[in-house]
């Protein structure tokens, strides 16, 4: 590569489960551009989100720390501005650090180390998306009517604020790349699609409106297999009211077609970004990373959205292309938590505090990764208690505070149907995985206390900001005298 420090283009899509992507071996979305990228990349085929919900997952991406370390538990939580992010480290290394699109920062710090943003965020910057556990005595409770977004009558050709936002995000990103600075740059481009609503540009809907996409299969005793955690998540998503609707084949086919069409839309956006790198002679000086914040259940196990710790919700795509490095396939489980450690490693810096992820650079260059526990956690809205999964080799352990733990062998049971917890022959591995969670690294009692105590404090702030009409949303600086032709 011609520069001592390479340029870096990090592309993120929202809620993009790999099980629906052609590039990841899934059946659903055609991904011509990601296929081309994968052919020259390190493909991490067992990558996990550190938290299956937007704000916590993105806090992990930025900081390289678990949500239980930063205290960013749900979509209404900030994390401290004094925690260095990869953007701080890359800025200090001499990079121009720029963000186009969604990063869902909550709180007054809407940059977290980026020098600037090219557009504002699509979602609110305040604490208003923190919610308590649904009251058990109110069968009609629903924070959002998520289920309605997955009904056939609400899916199809159309336009949305989400599409408008991604068009702006793409325009700003392409504009930046076409006028990239001479010094090394790090551009993060973050799309909100294929997150629902599944309103799809007509061009893409026409490609998928009749697509034959595999639908989930349910065992007869599926409802008996739900855990306490599952019931809490289902209630939060409104499935205690509309669960039967979600299971109807016509709704499942519509939601999967809508998802596939929007994933194809994002794939084309990725292609445009890569084309501009080629056209402007930047491709061989630029590391490209493509990933997602978390997955999407899309009817698996009769569930929708994220927040679940099952594979469709917590698995993500992850591709790292370093020009001149031979492509590799890595099936050792890794985490989105590893991406910031990798970015910092590229610059040769050493983090001031140990990161809880690890650099993937050795694996990109062909070294065998050590098998270590990969952890995903979710403690927030709907659950309101410490909840984790641990993936170690073929084993996956589900822990929810105060509930019976579950153990699955993903090699034998990729659908996570057959709970092996309590099997005397597996006592050793079950104890090992349990100790990773309960052995002292994670302060479970503090998490259990924090998720409730913070709600009351954030509500005071929310009420005051509503009363005095104050906001933290990022405001763009514009100067018409420097745009276009002025001399």
N, C-alpha and C positions, 0 to 999 in steps of 0.2 A: 504494500500500500504506500502511496506517495507521501502521506502526511505522517508525522510522528504520532499524533493523536488522530484517530479516525473520527469522521462524523458519525452520528448515531441517529437513526430514525426508529422510534418506538411507536408501534401502531397497536391500538387496543380497540376491541369491539366489546360491547356490553352484553352480558348474559348469553354468550355464544357457546353452547355445549358442543364439544367435539364429536359427539355421537351422531350428529346430523350433518357433518361436513365431509364431503368427498375426500378432501385432503387428509383427513384423519381416519379414513376407512369407514366413515358413516354413510348412510343412505339418506339423501334428502337434498342438500344444497350442492349444486355444481360450484366448484371453486378453482376455476382455470388459473387465476393469478396466484393463489396460494399454492397450487400444485407446482407452478414454475419456481416459486420461492423455495418450497420444500425440497425440490430437486437439487438445490445447492446449499441447503441449510443443515444445521443440527436439529433434528426433529425429536422433541421430548414427548413421547407418546403416553406417558403416565404422569402428567403434570396436574397439580391440584391447586385450588385456591386456598389461601390460609383462612378465609372466612367467606361463606357463601352468601354474601350480601354486599351491595355496592360500596358504601362508605368505608366499612372496616377493611374490605379487601384492598381498596385503593390506598388506605393508610399503610397497609403492609407493603404494598408495592413501593410506596414512596420512602418508607423508613427502614425496611428490612427487619421490622420487629413485629412480634405477635400483637394482636389486638388486646390481649390480656396484659401485655407490657405497656402499651400506650394508653389503655383505657378507652379505646375507640370501639365501642360495643355494637352500636346500631347506626341507622341512617340519620340520627339526630345528634351524633357525637362528634366533637372536634378532637384533635390531638395537639399537644403542646408545640408551639412554634419554635421552642428551643431544641427540639429533636431534629438533628440534621437529617435531611433527605438526600437521595441521590442527586437531586438538582443542586443542593448546596455544594456537595462534593465536586460535581462536574463544573459548577461555576468557579469554584476555587482552583480547578485545574486549567482554567482558561477557556472553557466552552461558553458559547452563546446558548443559553438554556431557555427554550421557548415551548409554550403549551398551546395547542389548538384543540379545543373541544372539551369534553366532560372529564373532570377529575373529582367532582363532587366533594370539594373541600367544604367542611362545615366550620363556621366561626369567622372571626375577623381576618385571619390570615388566608387570603385567597391566592397566594403564590407558593408558599412552602418551598422556597428556594429557586423557583423559576424567575428569570429576569423579567419576563412579561408574558401575558396571555394575549392571544390573537383574537379571542372572543370571550364573552362571559360564559358562565356555566348555565346549563339548561335547568338545573335543579336548585331549590332554595338553599341559601347559605346559613340560614338560622337553624334553631334546634327543633323546628316544628314537626319533624318526622320521627320523634321519639314517642312511643306509645306503650302503655302498660299491658299486662296480660288481660285478655278479654275476660269480663266477669262471668263466672260460671253460671250465674242465675239469669243471664240474659241471652236466650237462644238466638236473638236477632242481631247480636253485636257483629259489626264488621267495620274495621278501620278503613279499608278500601274494599270495594266490590271487585276484587281481582278476577273472580271467576267469569264475570261478564266479558272481560277482554278476550276470553278463550272460546266464546260462542260463535258459531258459524255466521250468525247475522251481523256480528261486529268485526268480521275479518274479510279483507278483500281489497279491491282497488280503491285508492283514495290518497289523501294527503294528511299530514299531521305536523304538529310542532316538532316532533322528533325528527322527521325527515327534513324539515326546514332547517333545523339546527345542524344536522349532518351536512347539508349542502353548504352552509356557511363555514362549518369546520373545514370541509374539504377545500373550498375556495381560498380560505386564509392560509391553509397549509401549502397548497400549490403555489400561491403567491410568494410565500416565504422561500420555498425551494428554488423558485425561479430567480430570486434575488438573494441567494444565500450569502452570508458574509465570508470574507476570506479566512477568518480564523475558524477553528473547529466549532461545529455547532451540534447541539442535541435538540432535536425536535420531537416532541411527543404529540401524536395525533390520536385523539380518542373519540370514537363514534358512540352514539347512544343506541343505535340499532345493532343487532336484531331484537333488542328489548321490545316487548309489546308496548303500545297497541300494534296489532298486525295490520296496519294500514299500509298498502304497498303501492308504489308507482305502477301505473297500468302496464308499462313495458315488462316489468318483472312479474306482475301477477299473471300475465298471459303465459309466461314460461311455466308456471307452476300450478295454475288453476285446475288442471286435470292430472297432475303428477300422481303416480302410484307410489305412495310412501308407506313404509312398514309402520304398523300401529302396535302399541304395546299389547302384551298378552298378560292376562290376569289369572292367577290360580283361584280356584273356587273359594279357598279359605283366606283370601288376601286381607279382608277386614279383620280377621282374627290375628293377623301378623303385625298389625300396627302397634307401635310402642306408644308410651306416654308422649314422647317427643313428637311422633308423627301426628297424634291427635291434636297437639297444641299447634303445630304448623298448619294442619288442615283447617283448623278453626280460624286461625289468623287469615288464611286466604279465602275464607268464606265457603269452604267445602263442607262444613257442617250443614249448610243450607243448599248448596248447588253441586255437591259431590257427584250425584247421579248424572247431572248434565255433563260434567267433565268426562265421564266414561262413555258417553255416546259416540259411536264411530264417526258420525258426521262432524261433531265438534273436534274430535281428535285429528281427523284428517285436515280440517280447515286450519287448526292452529299450527300443524306441522308444515302445511303448504305455505302459510303466512311467514313462519319462521324461515323456511328454506328460501323463499323469495327475498326476504330482507337480508339474509346472510349472503346471497348472491349479489345483492346491491352493494353490500360492504366489500365483498371480494372485488368488485369492479372499481371501487374507490381505492383499494389497495393497489390494483393494477395501474391506475392513473398516477399514483404517487411514485411507484417504481419506474414507470415510463419517463416521468420528468427527471428522475435521477439519471436515467440512461441518456436522455436527450441533452442534459446539461453537463455530461461528463463527470457526474458525481458518484456513479454506481460503485466503482471499484475503490472508492475512498470512504464508503459508508457502510457501517454495520446496520443491519435491519433486523428488528425483533418484532414478531407478531404474536399477540396473545389476547386473553380476555380476563375480565375480573372474576367471573364465576360462570356457572352453567345455568341450565333451565330444565325443569322436570318434563314439561311438554306431555303430560298425561301418564308418564311412567308411575306405576304404583297408585294410579288414580290421583296424582298430585300435579300441581302447577307451580310456576315461579321458582324461586330459589329458597334460601333459608334451611332447606333440607340438607342433611349430610350424606345422602345417597350419591352414587356416582354421577348421575345425570346433572345434578345440581352443583357438585363440588369439583368435577373434572374440567380442565380447560385445555385449549390448544396452546402450544408454545413452540415457536420456531426462532432460531437464532442463526442468522447468516453473516458470517465474517468473510469478506471477499478473499479468495485465494486459499481458503481452508476447505478441505474435502468434506462433502456431506456425510453425516453419520446419523444413525437411528439409535436413540437412547431409550430403553424401556425401564430403566431404574426410576422409581417414583421420585419426583422433584416437586418444588413448590414455586408459586409466584413470588414467594418470600425470597427466593434465590436470585431473582432478577436484579434488585438493587445492588446486592453484593457483587454480581457479575459486572454491572455498569461501573462500579467504583474500582473493581479490579482492572478493568480496561485502562483506567487512568493511572494505575500504579499506586494509588493512595491506599492508606491503611485507615479504616474507620476508627474514630476516636473512642467509640464503645463497640464491643463485639456485636456483630449482627447475628440475628437468629436464623438467617438463611446462610447459604454458602455459595461461593462463586461457581458458576457452571462453565467457566472458560476451559478448565482442563478437559471436561467432557466434550466441548465443542471441538477441541483439538484431538479428540480420539482416545483420551484416557478413560479407563473404566471407573465409573463413579462408585464410591462406597455406598452400600445400602444402609441408610439411616432412617429413623422414624420420620415420617412426614405427617404433620399435624394440621388439621383444620378445626376451627372453633367458631361457635356462634352462641351468644348469650343474651341476645337483645329481644326486640319486640316480638311478642307472641310467646316466647319461651321464658325469658326473664330468670334464667338460672344457668350455671356453667354447663356447657355442652361441647363435646369434642369428638373427633374421630382421629385415630392413629392408623396410618398405613405403614406396614413394615413387611417387605417382601410380598407374599401372596395374602397376608392377613390384614384384615381391617376390623378395628375395634370401635364400637360406638359407645360413648360414655355420656350420660345425662344425669346430672346431680340429683340424687334422690330417687332415681329410677333404676330398673334392672338393666345392666349392661348387655350388649350384644356383640357377637363375634362372627365374622364371615370369612370364608376363604374365596377370594375373588377368582382364583384360577379354576376352581371347581364350580363356583356359584357367582358368576359375574353380576347376576341380577339381585344379589343380596336378599334371597328368600329364605335360606336355611340357617337359622341361628345356631351356632355351635357353642355358645357360652354354656358353661356348666358341664361340658363333656370332660370326664376325669382324665382322658388321654391328652387333653389340650390344656390342662391346668397350668403347665409351665408357661406356655406362650400367653395365655390369658392373664396370668399374674404379671408377666413382663410388660404387657401393653397397659395394664391397669396402673402399674407403678409409674409409667411415663407421665400419666395424668395426675395421679393422686400422691406421687412420691415427694412432693415438695417444690418442684419447679414452678408449678402454677398454684397461686393462692386462691383456692376455690371459694373459701369463705369470704374473702374480700370481694371477689367478682359477684358472688351472690348478694352481698350487701350493696355494692356500688350500683348495680343495675336498677335497684329500687330507689336508693337515696337520691340519685341524680335526677330522677324524674321530677321530683318536687322542686329542686333548684332550677332546673331548666324551664319549668313552667312559669316561675316568677319572671325570668328573663324574657320568655316568650310574650307574656302578658304586657310587660313594660314596653317591649319593642313594638308590639301591636298598637299600644296606646299612643306612643310618640312617633310612630311611623318611621322607624329607623331600620336600616338594612345594611348588610355586609356585602351585597352582591358586587362582583368585580365590574368596574366601570372602565371602558376603553378610552384612551386618550386619542383624539383625532385632530389632525392639523391639516386643513384643506390646502394651505399654502405650500405644502410639500408633496401633495399628491399630483400625479399625472403631469401635464405640460404646464410649466409656470415661468418659462423664460424663452 
